[in-house]
Amino acid sequence: MVIGLPTIDAHKSIREGFIMGKMHRLPFTKTAWRAKTPLQLVHTDIWGPAHNPSLGGKRYFLLFVDDYTRMMWVYFLEQKS
């Protein structure tokens, strides 16, 4: 209807969107071993340095997670060492 505009292949963009929308992932495999009592297995992670230190001057934190109860403990640290 308008002279001079380029034509757009609408079918190609629709197919790509349809394919992306229909993609799925297989479920994650179940872990072979889980803790049977509290504190039998504890996961840990350290994070930092934060750009802005806390009010106490801490720039890192140490996280402990109990595998059985999912209880978490956080300790704030000034230095990673």
C-alpha positions in Angstrom: 0.0 0.0 0.0 3.0 2.3 0.5 5.6 2.8 -2.2 9.3 2.5 -1.3 9.1 0.5 2.0 11.1 -2.7 2.2 9.2 -5.9 2.5 9.5 -7.9 5.7 9.3 -11.7 5.8 6.9 -12.1 8.7 6.7 -15.9 8.5 10.4 -16.3 9.4 10.1 -14.2 12.6 6.9 -16.0 13.6 8.6 -19.4 13.2 11.6 -18.4 15.2 9.4 -17.1 18.1 7.3 -20.3 18.0 10.3 -22.5 18.2 11.9 -20.6 21.0 8.6 -20.6 22.9 8.2 -24.4 22.6 11.7 -25.2 23.9 11.8 -27.0 27.2 14.4 -28.4 29.6 14.6 -31.8 31.1 14.3 -31.9 34.9 17.4 -31.8 37.0 18.5 -35.2 38.2 17.9 -36.0 41.8 21.0 -36.0 44.0 22.2 -39.4 45.1 22.7 -38.5 48.7 20.9 -36.3 51.2 21.6 -35.7 54.9 19.5 -37.8 57.3 20.2 -35.9 60.4 20.9 -32.2 61.2 24.5 -31.0 60.6 25.4 -34.2 58.9 26.1 -32.2 55.7 26.7 -28.5 55.7 27.1 -26.4 52.6 29.2 -23.2 52.8 29.8 -20.2 50.6 31.8 -16.9 50.9 30.8 -13.7 49.1 32.6 -10.4 48.6 34.0 -7.9 48.5 31.1 -5.6 48.6 31.5 -2.2 47.0 30.1 -0.5 50.1 31.1 -1.9 53.5 28.4 -2.4 56.2 28.1 -0.1 59.2 30.6 -2.2 61.0 33.1 -2.1 58.2 32.5 -5.7 57.0 32.9 -6.3 53.2 32.4 -10.2 53.1 30.0 -12.7 54.4 30.2 -16.4 55.1 27.1 -18.5 54.7 26.5 -22.0 56.1 23.4 -24.0 55.1 22.4 -27.2 56.9 21.3 -29.8 54.2 18.7 -31.5 56.4 16.9 -28.6 58.1 17.8 -25.8 55.5 18.8 -23.6 58.4 21.2 -20.8 57.5 23.9 -19.0 59.4 25.5 -15.8 58.1 28.8 -14.4 59.5 30.1 -11.0 58.4 33.8 -10.7 57.8 36.2 -7.8 57.4 38.7 -9.8 55.3 38.3 -12.9 53.2 41.3 -14.5 54.9 
